[in-house]
């Protein structure tokens, strides 16, 4: 979980807030409500890189699941491992 500091901590505990911001995103509250986010540039860049990686993974996963659904809809699947080996052997014979 990201650290949360009140706005006054920026003045009274600057070193503590900055140390937390070097590690990642820090949430700053204002009058008890969510107000701002604060981080070092390096932590911000790490966060952006991680989010990009997550988005790319999700896109690849969605594409893979979509291809699987299309294969099942088109009947391109097997019901057992033995059937898969039989189909593979038939394909090898066809192209040999």
N, C-alpha and C positions, 0 to 999 in steps of 0.2 A: 504494500500500500504506500502511496506517495505521502511524504510528510506534509503536515498542515501547520501553518503558523499564522498568528494574527498579524495584522498590518503593523502593529507596534513593534513586533520582533525585528522588523527591518531596521529600526532605529536602535533598539535596546540590545538585541542579540545578533548583530550583523554577521559576526564571524560564524555563528552556528547556522544561520540561514544560508550563507554563502557556501559553507561546507556541504550542506545537504544539497544545494543546487548544483554543486560540482558532480554529485553522484547521479542526479536525475531531476525530474520535474518536482517542484515544490509548489504547493497550493497556498495562496495567501488569502486569508479571510478578512473581510471588512465589515465591522459591526456584526460579527457572528455569521455572516452569510458568505457564500462563495464569491470571491472577487477577482483574483488574478492568478496566473501561473508564472513561475519564475524558474529559470535554469541557466546554467552556464551554456555557452555556445557549443562546447563539446558534447555535453549531455543532450542538448537539443538535437544536434546532428545524429547522435546515436539513436535517439528516439525516432527521428524521421527514417533512418535506415532500417530500424526494426519494423516500423509500420509498413514501409515499402515491401520488405521481405514477407511480412504476413499477408499483405494484399496479393503479392505474386503467388504465394502458396495457395491462397484461397481460390485464385483464378485458375491455377493448374488443377486443383481438386475439383472445382466445378466443371471444368472441361472434361476431366476423366470420368466423372460420374455421368455427365451427359452422354459421352461416348458409350458407356456401359449400358445406359438406359436404351440408347438407340440400337445397340447390338441385341439386347434382349427383345426389343420390339420387332426387330427384323429376323429373329430366330437364330441369331449367330451366337449360340451358347451350347454348352454341354451339361448334362445332368450328373455326370460322375467323372472321376479321374480316368477310369478305364475307357469311357467313351471319348475323352479328350485324346488319349494315346491312340485310339483307333482312328480318329479323324486325322491326327498328325501323320500316322503311318500311311493312310490313304493319300494324303497330300504329297508325301515323299514319293510314293509309287507313281502318282500322276505326273510329277515333274522329273522323274528319273529317266 
